[in-house]
Amino acid sequence: MTSDRPTPQPGIFDIDPYVPGKSKLSGAGAIIKLSSNETPFGASPKAIEAYKRAADGLQLYPDGTSYELRQAISARYGLNMDHILCGAGSDELLNLLANAYLGPGDEAIYTKHGFLVYPIAIRANGATPVVACETDFTTDVDAILEKVSPKTKMVFIANPNNPTGTYIPFDEVQRLHQGLPANVVLVLDGAYAEYVHANDYEAGIELVSKNNNVVMTRTFSKIYGLASLRIGWAYCPFEIADVLNRIRGPFNLSAPAIMAGAAAIKDEQFIEEARAHTRIWREWVSKQCQTLGLQVTPSVGNFVLIHFPDAHKFNAHKADDFLISKRIVLRRLDSYHLPNALRMTIGSADDCRATLDALAEFMDPDNQQPDHQGSAPQNG
């Protein structure tokens, strides 16, 4: 029977639309936005300068190969440019991978609290998402391997993971890869890789270099402060890069994005200062939350996952409402199966202090003047 209107592909209405962190509040006054893991430092002055220079050529199409940006990435990490693919954020690259390697009848695995783009990309291509359990909010390699079937064509893991902030060491990533069939693509999403200081961590470059079925994705949206420009990149085996180049848009990055990204990745001092600030204030926020009776999942990213007591009076939704009344916005996590937790981005020193003061007031309404100043770090 012919429909009287266009009909989307089967499974489209099974997709829950991605809902970003809240960024606006009604009423007047500034807000403290710690809901989207944005850096408090903005972009590198060198990136801003490059972006402004791009204004002189807005009438021209950008370089469809993103050559300048791929060259800068190649120089920074010592990679072969032919294995680097750039996209409009790592989201586009994740979707391109699903477009290229998933279809009806296929399965793709991700973890319980994994990035919400994974199931969207999987379902959009007619494949079936398969969820693997986590252990202590951390990727569980054995749980993933137990879910592998003849239908499995792809495995997505964010390492570090968002929104939990946890990671698995490189030997566990290797063990995961060794347990996968050769025809399964392992996607290592390293959006927060630049923040990790752990000696046993590796974002995936070595594994990609030595294998035909591993892809690492990265982004300029976090530590580089270029979220509005939507810049991502992937390091792939040449065969996969060739496939993705055949289906990506011909001009998928703007010229200002290419130029700003190339300048940003060269400003290593800017990045190191952001890393240092994040490490110091992430530890401080975690300790202060714990003194308030709140559980914090150990994080290596630029955010912390804060768990609230089960008591109705102090649950995460009430905490979020209270913080919003103070014009402070964190990230609700119901869609991540974490209804009694909030994710807090590590913002500026003042924003961190103000947020912890508000949380102290929420947890103890009689505490009218919480004071964290004495125990707070002096730098940042």
N, C-alpha and C positions, 0 to 999 in steps of 0.2 A: 504494500500500500504506500502510495506516495504521500510524503508529509507536506503540509501547507507552509512549512518554514524550514530554513536550513537546520540540519541536525548535526551536532558535534559528534566526534568519534566516541565510541563506547569507553566508559571509564572517566570521562572528563569531569562529570559531576560527582565522582568519588573523590576528587581532589579538594582538599581544604585550602582555600586561598591563603597565601603567606600574609601574615599581619605583622608589620614592623613594630618596633618599640614606639611608644607614645612620644610625640615630639612637641605637641602643643597643648596648652591648657586654656580654658576660658578665663576671662577676666584680665585685668591689667597687671603688669609686673613681670619682672624677669623670672625665668625658671632655671633650675639646676637640672639639666638633662643628663642623666646617667643610665640611659635605657638602650643605647645602640652601640656601645663599645667604641665610641669615637675618641680620638686622642684630644686631650685638653690643650695641646700645643699648636694646633693648626698645621699648616703645611710648611715645609722648609722654605725659607726666603728665596733660595735658589730655584725651587719649583715654581713659586709664585712669579718670579721674574721671567722664567721661561714661558709660563702660561700667558703672561701679558705680551711677550714678544709674538706669540702666535696670533694675536689680534690683527696683525698686519696682513695676514693671509687667509682671512675667513672666507673669502670668495673661492678658494681653491679646495679641491678634494684632498683629503689626507693621504699619506702614503699607505696604500692598502696592505703593505707587508709589515707595518710598524717597525721599519728597519732600525731607526735610531733607538727606540726603546729596547728592542731585542738585543741590539749591540751593547747597550748599557748593562742589561741583565747578564748577558754573556760575559762581559768583562768583570762584573762584580763577583760572579760565582764560578768563573772558569768553565763555562758550558759552550757546547756547539750551538751556534745560532739556529741551525737547521732543525734542531730539536725543541725550539722554543716557539710557543704560540701565544699570542696576546688576544685578550677578549675584553668585552665590556663588563668588567668585574669577573671574579672567578665564577659567579653564578652562570654567566653565559657559557663558560668552558665546561662546567658540570652538565649543563643542558646539552651542549654539543656532543659530549661523550655519550650521554644517554641516547641522543638522536642517532648516533652512528652505530652503537653496539647493542641497543635494546629494542625489542619489538614484542608483539603479542606472543604469549607462550613462554617468554623469558622471565627470569627472576633476578632481582638485585637485592643485596643485603645491606642494611645499615643498622646502627645500634639504637637502642631504645630512646636515648636522649640526644640523638644525632641531629644535625642541621636540617631544618624543615624543607630546604630546597631539594634534598635527596628524594623523598617520596613524591614530590611534585614532578621532578624530572622523570622518575621511573614511570609513574602512572600516565604522564602525558604521552609516553611512547607505547602505551598499551601493555607494558610489562607489569609484573606483580611485585610490590615491595614486600620484603621479608625482614622482620625485625628480630635482631639478636639481643638477648638480655645483656645488661652491664653488671659489673661487680663493683660496689662502692662508687657508683657513678662514673666508672672507668670502663673503657673498651675491654671486653673479655674475648681474647683470641679463641679460646676453646668454644665459647658460645657461638661465635661466628662460624667456625669450621663445622660445628654440628648442624648448621642450617644449610650448608652447601649441598646442592643436588645437581643432577644432570641438567636442570633448567637454569642454573646459576650462570649469569654472564658478567656480573659486575659486583664489586664490593666497595662501598664508600666508607671511609673512616676519616673523621676530623681529628687531627693530632697536632696540637691540643684540641680538645673537644669544646664546642660551644653548645650549650650554656654551662657545662659543668666545670670547665677549666682544667680538667685532668688530662693526662697524657699516658701513653705507653712507651717504654724504652725501645730503642732500635732493635734489640735482639728479639723482642716480642713481635715487632713489625715484620722482621725477617721470618719468624716462625709462622706468622699468618700467611705470608707469601708462599712459603714452602709447602703449606698445606692446601694451596689452591691449584686447581687444574690449570694447565698452560693457556687455555682459551678464556679464562676469566680475567677481566681487567680489574686490577686493584688500584683504586683512586685514593691517593693520600692528600687530603685537603689540609694545607698548612697555612691557613689564613692568619694564625696567631704565632707562627713559628719564630718570628723575630723577637718575641718576648721571652723565649725559653732560655734559661741559663743552665739547665741540667746537663751534666757530662754524658749521660747515657741517652740523650735525645739526638735524633737525626731526622730532618724534615722529609727526606726521601730521595735526595739527589743520587746518592750511591746506588740505591736499589733500582732507580730508573736506568741509570747508566749500564747496569749489568743484566738487564732483563728486557723482554719484549712485551710484557703485559702489565707494567706499572706506570702510572701517571701521577705526577705531583702538581697540585695547583697552589697558587699563591695570590695575594691581593695587595693593592696599594691603598686600600680603604682604611686600614687600621693604623699601624705605627707611622706610615708615611703621610697620613692626614689628607688623602686625596679621594675621600669617599664620594664626593659629588661628581667627580670626573669618571667614575666607574672604570677602573683599570685592573685587570687581572692578567695572570700569565700562567702557562702550564709548561712543564718540562716533560717531554714524552719520548718514547722510542720514535725513530724517524717514521716508521710505517704508520703509527697512530697520528703523528703530526700531519702527515700527508693526507690521511683520511679526513681529519678535522678541517684542514685548509680547503678541502673540496666542498664543504657544506657551510662554513661560516660566511657571514656577510662580507662583501668585498671591501667595505670601508667600516669595519666594526669598531674602530677606535678613532676618535676625533684627533685632529692635529694638536689642539691644545693639550689633550690628554697624553699623547705620545711625548710631546716636548716636556711637559711637567713631570711625567713619570721618569723620563731619562735623567732629568736633573735631580729628582728626589733621591733616586737610588745611589747617587754619587755622594750625597751629603751625609757621610758616615758619622760625623760629630753630632748632627741633629738627632740621628737615630739613637746613638749611645746615650744622649741626655734623656730621651724619652724612655729608654729601657731602664735607666737608673731610677728615674722618678717612679715608674710603674712598680718596680720591685720594692722600693722603700715603702710606698704608700699602700701597696697590696698587703704587705705584711702588717702594717699598722692597722688598716681597716679590719683585717682578719682577727687580730688580737683584740681590738676594741669590741667587735661583735661578740666574741667569745666571752668577754667580761660581762656582757649584757645577757648572757644565757642563750645566745643564738649559736647554732652550729654552722660552721663554714666549711665547705668542701675545699681542700687544698688546691690552689689554682696556680698555673704557670702562665696564664693569659693576662690580659689587661682588664680583668673583671673578677668578681668573686660571686659564688653561689651561696646565698644566705638562706638557711632553713629556719623556719619559725616553729614555735611549740605547737602542739596539737590543740592546746586550749583555745576555745572559740574566741576568747577575748584578745588573744595575741596572734591570730593566724595571719598568713601572708596577705590575704585580700584586705583585711582591716589595716594592716601596716601600710599597704599601698595607698589606701584611701587617706590615711593619716598623713603620709608623706606628701601626697598630692595637695592636701590642704595647706601644706607648708611650701607648695610650689617646687617640690622635689620629685623627679620622675625616675623610677627604676623600671625594670622589665618584669612584667608578670609572665609566668611560665606555664600556664595551664595547657597550652598547646604542645608543650614539651613533656607532658605527663609529670609535671612538678608543681601541682596546684598550691603547695604550702611553702614555696620558695620564691625569692626574688633575686634577680641578677643585678648586681651593681657594678657599673663601669668605674674604673679608677680614674677619677677626674683630677682637677687641680687640687692643690692642698686645701684651699678654702672650701671647695665643694665637698671634699672628703670630710672635713671637720663638721661642716654644716649638716651633712647627711647623718653622721654618727650622733651628733647632738639631737637631731630629730628622732632617730631610732631609740636613743636613751629615754627621751621623753615619752615615746610610745610604749616602751617596755615598763616604764615606771612613771605614771602620770604625776606623781607627787614631786618628781625631779624637775623643778621649774627652770633651773639654770645648770644644765649639764656642762661640764668643763673637761674637754679632752686636750686643751691647749698644752698643758704641761708635759704630757706624754707624747705629744706629736713630734714627728721629725721636723727639724729646723730648715732643711733644704727642700726644694721643690715648690 
